[in-house]
Amino acid sequence: MTDDRMALIELIEKGADSDLVRELLAFAADRMMELEVEARTGALAGVRSPDRLTQRNGYRDRA
């Protein structure tokens, strides 16, 4: 893992390819967060489902 991290840091420091690496990291982070939200809500974004556990925007029924 440490070797992989060092190789990634070296890629970022090269300069010309740093934008590509940053975009790839941002995409990976966004996708991982999206997968976590989908797992917690029980449904994909924008999909209405009776199995949905919660709302993506934090909405909840109030008394």
N, C-alpha and C positions, 0 to 999 in steps of 0.2 A: 504494500500500500504506500509506504514512504517513497519507494522508487517511482511509483506512478505519479505521486504528488510532485516530486522533484521534476519529473519530465514535463508535467503540465506547467509548472512555474517557469521552466526554461522556455517552453513554447510561448507563453505570455510575454516574457521579457524580450523575445526576438524582435518585436516591433511591428513588422509588416503584417504578420499573421495574427497580431493580438486582437484586432477587431473580430476576426472570424472566431477565435477561441472564446472571446467574451460573449459573442452572440450564441455560440453553441452552449456555453455554460448557462446563460440566461434562459435559453430554451429548455434545457434539461431541468433547471430549477423550477420553472413555470409548470412544466409537465408533471414533475413530482408533486408539487403542491396541488395541482388539479386532481391528480389521482387520489391524494389523501382526502380532499374534500368530497370527491365522489364516493369514496369508501365510507366516510362519516355520514353522508346524507342518504346513502342507499340508492341514489339515482344520478344519472348524467345531468349536466347543465341544461336547463330548459325543458327537461322531460317531466311530465306530470305522471306520478306513479302513486298508487295507494300504499306501496311498500316504503315510500319515502320516510326517513326517520326524522328529518328536520328541514329547515329552509336554508338556502345558501346565504341569504342576506341576514340571517340571525333572527328572522321573524318568528314569533311564537304566539300561540293563542293565549289570550289573557281573559281572566274572569271579569 
